[in-house]
Amino acid sequence: MRIAIRVDSSTTIGTGHLMRCLTLADYLRDKGADVDFISRELPGNMCSYIEEQKYRLHRLPFDKELLQNEYMDEYARWLMVGQDTDADQVLSILLENIGAIDWLIVDHYGLDYRWERQLRAYVSRIMVIDDLANRKHDCDLLLDQNLYENLESRYNNLVSSYCNKLLGLKYALLRPEFIKARNNVQRRNGNINRILIFFGGSDITNETAKALKAIKSLGLSQTAVDVVIGNSNPHRNNIESIIKDMANTGVHCQVKNMAQLMAKADLAIGGGGTTTWERCYLGLPTITILIAENQKAMIRAAGRQGSLWNMDWHSEVTVEMLAEKIKWVLGHPDDVLTVSENALRLMPQHDHSLENNVVSAMLEECHARY
């Protein structure tokens, strides 16, 4: 099976879209698929990381002068070129470098049915990974691996009747390390001896510093703190400056053992991206701060189910408010246990001996049309 994946990462976009595509690519490669990535060289991109994972990468050019264009809306700025231009560039790569493919996978808020229709005639099938549900798609398979209270209806009129929709947490793209970690994770006791801080690969608003200052203000010298940042984090020097006089606190950059760090932690402080479901899968109680619009609906839904503590939008959360919340959590071990158990119930346990649900659906689509 030949696969091409169109996805970007940058300081603005973050790394979540790329990481979930890499997880899917790993599962597909394990099934014998041949996978190519197509990605634009945006500021803070992780193109080299894709190559480190031994995937062929086709780089799309980036024009720095486009950063001065004030007329682009938020998600057009994520793409940095028009959809027609992007489609032309991708088509050239498909025709000249990749050849016939079974699936074109696209995970990008800046692309919709207009881009997909331009490529439709040149690929066998199109799969879209989305969670905004704010635009139409021309695709055979749509994946939204998140939790929403209107999950079953939010793509009505946005995809065709023949599109197979994979909706909900049973389709969460979890790396095998998380599935293995859940089988071995020890039952938590509600006491907080180790805290994990992670706000995504770039953390452009520097919520990491806010969390560190909150912990520092509480004088938790006996509590170990693991801080995880990505290579594209622009605040690394500031973060390292804050922790230099904090005991038992360390910074980890671009880690490959996130499941291990989550399993060891008693409490997490983090954003509301794709790592939310990784934390829930391991029953890790989390104080969540929203750092992107697309996180609002799903994190508020998870919060209403008691699976995390949602402090809501980042600009409305001060260091003092976060410190007060941490202090409350430390004093309520029974509530910590309840949140942990609710998080575990939210995420169905994956059996690593079975195929990933998304890969199974892709294979079934292929077999159904031959």
N, C-alpha and C positions, 0 to 999 in steps of 0.2 A: 504494500500500500504506500503510495507516494503522498506526502503531506506538505503543504506550505502554510506557514503561520505568519500573519501580518500583525505585529504588535510593536508598540514603542515603550520606552522608559525614559524618564528625564527627571530633572529636579522638580519640575512642575507636576508631571504625571505621577511620579513616584515609581515604585518597583512592583507593586502588587499585580498589575496586569501581566507583566512579563513572568513573574514567578509562578502564577497559576498556569500560564501557557507552558512553561518549562516542566511543570509537574505533569501536565497532560502529555507533553512530548515524550517524557521519560516512560510513561505507561505505554504509549504507542510504539516507542522504540523497542520496548521489551516484547511487544507482539510482532516484531519484525518489520515495522514501518520505517520508511526512509523519510526523515524530516528536515526541511529547510526553514530557516527564519528569514523574514524580511523586516528590517527595522531602520528607522531614520536616526541619523547621528545628531540628536537633539542635545542641548546642554545637560550634562549630568547623566548621559545615557549609560547603559550597562551592556553595550555591544560586545565588549571584550569578555564579559562574564558568559555570554551565550557561547562564544567560541571556546571558552575554557571547559564548557560542558560537552565539547566535541560535536557541536552541531554546525552545519554549513550556514553561514550568515551572509546575506546580501544587504549591503548598506545603502540606504537612500540618502541623498545629499541634504545638507542643511544650510540655508542662507541666513547668516547673522542679521542682515539688514531687515529681515521680516520681523525681528523682535521689536522694531520701531513702529510697526503697523498697529495703530490704535483702533482700527475698525473691525478687528477680529473679535468674535464673541469668545467665551471661555473655552469651549471645546474645539473651535476652529484653531485657537491658539495652541491647543495640544497637538494638532496636526501640522500646523505652520505652513501648509500649502493648501490649495484648493483640492476638493475631492477628485476633480477631473485630472489634475496634474498627478496626484498620488496614484490614481488608477492607471494612467498611462505608464508611469514608472514601474509599477508592479507588473503590468502586462509585459513590458519589455523584458523584465527579469524572468517571468514565466516562460516566454517564448525563446529567449536566447540562452538561459542558463539552467533552467529547471526541467522544462518539458511537460509532458502530460502529468496531471496529478489527480488523485482520487478525491482529496478534500482540500479546499482552501478555508483555513480557519482565520477569522478576524476578531480581534479583541481591542476595540478602539472607540472611544466616545465620539471621536470626530468623523466617523464614517457611518453611512447608512445605506438605504436601498439604492441610492443613485450611484454610489461606488460599486456596490455589489452587482448591479445590473450590467455595468460596463465589463465586468469580468466573468459574468455568468456563462457566456458562450465558450469560454476557454478552459473551464474546469468542470469536473464531473459533478461535484457537490460543494455547497457552501455551508459552513457552520459559523454561527455568530455566538460569541460570549458577551453577555450584556447584563447590566443590573439597573440601568436607568429607566428602561421602558418609556422613553420619551420621543422615539422616532421609529419610522417604518424600516423593516428589513426585507430583503429578498433572499431567503435562505432556506435550506432543507432541514436544518437542525438548529435549534436555539437553546443555549444553556444559560440559565440563571440559577446559580447554586446557593442562593441566599434565602433568608427568612423574611417574608412579608405577610401582612394580614390579608391582603388581596392578591396573593400569589397567583391563583388560578385564573384570574381575570385581567391582570394588568397588561398582558400582551394582546388582548382582544383588539382586532382591527389594526394591529401593527405588523402581523405576519400573515402569510397566506394559510388557507385551510390545509394544505398538504405539509406544512412545516411541523416537524416533530418537536415538541417543546419538552425539554428536560428541566423541570422546575423544583427547587427545594433543596434542603440540606442533604438528602440521600445522594445527591449528585456532587457534593462538595469534593473539590480536587485536593485531597490530602496526600501528602507525600508518604511513602511506605514507612519512613522513620516515625511518623505520628501513629500509624496503625500498630506498629510494633511497640511503641512506648505505652499506648493505652493498655495493651495486654499485660504490661509489667508495672504500671503506675501504682504506687502505694496509696492506700486510702488516707485522705487528709484528716487532720484532727482539729482544724479550725485555728490553730495557733500560727502566728506569722513570724517566721524566723528568716525567711528569704524572699526578697521582692525582685521581680523582673520588670524592667522598663523597656518598652519597644514601641515606637511610633512610626514604623515603616522605614523604608530605605532612605528617604530624603528628609522627612520631618521638617518641611520648609518653615513652619511657624515655631519651631524649636520647643515643642511641648516636653521634650526630654529634659531640658533645663528647668522647666517649671516643676516637673515631678521631682527632680533632684533637690531643688530648693525647698520644696514642701517637706520632703523626708529630712533634709538637713535641719529645718526649723524645729522638728520634733525631737532632735537629739537621739536618734535611734542608732547609737553606736554599736549595739550588739546585733543589729539586724544586717544580714548580708544583702547587698544590692548588686544585681547584674544589669548592666546597661548595654543594650544592643543597638548599634547604628549600622547604616549601610555606607558603602564607599562614596555614595553621592550626597551624603549628609554635609551641608555647608557649615554646620555649627560645631564641628568636631573639636576645634581648639577651645571654644567656650565651654563645652561639656567637660573636657579634660581639666580645665581650669577650676570648675566647680567641685569636681570630685577629689582634687589633689589633697584636701585635708579631711576627706570623709573616710573613716575606717571601714574595712570590709566591703569596699565598693570598687568594681572594675568595669572597664569598657571593653566590649567585644565588637569587632568590626566584620561585617559580611560573613556571618557565622554559617557553618554547615551542620551545627548541632542544636538547632532551635528546639527540637522536640525534647532533647535532654535537659536544656535549660528550663523549659516549661515544666517538665516533670519534677524537677528539683525545687521549683518555686512554690511558695505558699500563697502568693498574691501577685497579680500583674497590674501594671498601670500602662495603658496603651490606647492606640487609636481604634477606629471601627472598621478597618479594612478586612482583607481576607484572613488575616491572622486571628480574627475574632473566632472563627470556627475551629481553628487549630487549638486555641486556648480552651474553648468549650469542649472539644473532643477529649481533652485531657483533664477536664473537670477543674481547670485552674480559675479560681475566682478573680474577677477583673474589675478594676475601676476604669471605665472607658470615657474618653474625651473625643468628641467628633471633630475631625479635621478636614472632611470633604462632604459636599452636598449629598453625594450618593450614599453616604453612610447613615443619614438621618433616619430613614424609614425602617431599615432593618435593625439598627441598634435600638431604636425606641421599641420595636416589636420584641426584641430579645429581652430588653429591660422590663417590659410589662410581664414577661413570663418568669421574671426573677432569676434569669441566667447570668446577669452581670449588674453592676451598678453604673448607670448611665448619668454622667455629669453634663451631657449635652455639649453645645457648641463651644469650641475652644476659646474664642475671644471673650466669652462670658464666664470663664473659669479662671479665677485668680489663684496665685500660690497659696494664699490663706484659705481659700475655699477647699482646695485640694488637700491641704494639710489637715483641715478639720475632718474631711471625709476619711482620710487614712487613719486618723486617730480614732474615729468612730468604729471603723472596721477592726482595728486592733483590739478594741474593747468588747467585741461581739463575736466570739468564736462560733457560737451556735448559728448565727446568720451566715458566717463564712461557709460553714458546712452545708447549709441549705442552698446557697448560691452554687456551690460546687456540684451538689447532687442535681440541681435543676439544669445546670449546663450539660452534665453527662446525659440526662434524659432527653435533652434537645437534640443531641447528635447521635444518630443510630450507629452502633458499632460496626465497623467494616471488617469483613473477614478477608485477611490478606491472601487466603488461598483462592478467593474468587476474583474474577476480573473486575477492574474498575467499571462502575456503572456507565460512565460516559463512553469509554472505549467500547464496551459491549454494544451500546446504542449505535455507535459509528459503524461497527462491523456488521450489525444487523441491517443497517441502511444499505451497505454495499452489497450484501448477499441478496437483499430483496430486489435489487434492480438488475441482477445478472440472470 
